[in-house]
């Protein structure tokens, strides 16, 4: 590993990431998974929900690799895709439009200042009958894949929900052999939702989740008649989800906040 590692720290509606320009392929996402996981720890390192490597692509403006804070690879991250799109513009890789690939899927994004929109690939129809919920206060919305799997659960008061306990329980439920993210969703005013998410790979509640916002909006459309555009509020801020009724067109829009950039000292990554 090279002796000086320059990084950016970017928050996307509360999801925070450490980003590296890896177009020279000096970092290996699999070989150095333990290092990336250590880098995400608060207090003793930079602290983040995940690490993002911006890399060369032969079929898009760039590709990115997303390493969760537990060292696992993420198939997709909605807020991470917005953060890396801004980062690509900052590096001069793109201007106000970007194409990128992750997990062999192609996506597009639009960067307007600090507002970034990601165009998702079409989502499949949700699985509505999920016989796993045991608590009477929880209403199962269904399971949907928005790049990663999400179990959507409706609650009356999301601020009073035990997201850590219940999220951990259903994230590891045997019904989901590869695990799942868990979104606790409260209906708000017309076409507004309040959401808290327990994220697989972070293994904790995060301040926001882009794929979770999309999952919550789509399931609420099917179950509750919510229509597009939908405003989704998280503890870390608010995003907007636009979608067509057939889920072929899906867009996630929100703010990104560049926090700082720096250089890792050698003793940390030696």
Secondary structure, DSSP 8 states (H G I E B T S, - for coil): --S-EEEEEEEETTEEEEEEE-TT--S-TTTTHHHHHHHT-TTTS---SEEEEEE--SSSSEEEEEEETTS-B-S--HHHHHHHHHHHHHHTS-SSEEEEEETTEEEEEEEETTEEEEEE------B---TT---TT-EEEEEEESSSEEEEEE-S-GGGS-HHHHHHHHHT-TT-TT--EEEEEEE-STTEEEEEEEETTTTEEES--HHHHHHHHHHHHHHH---SSEEEEETTEEEEEEE-TTSSSEEEEEE-EEEEEEEE-HHHH-
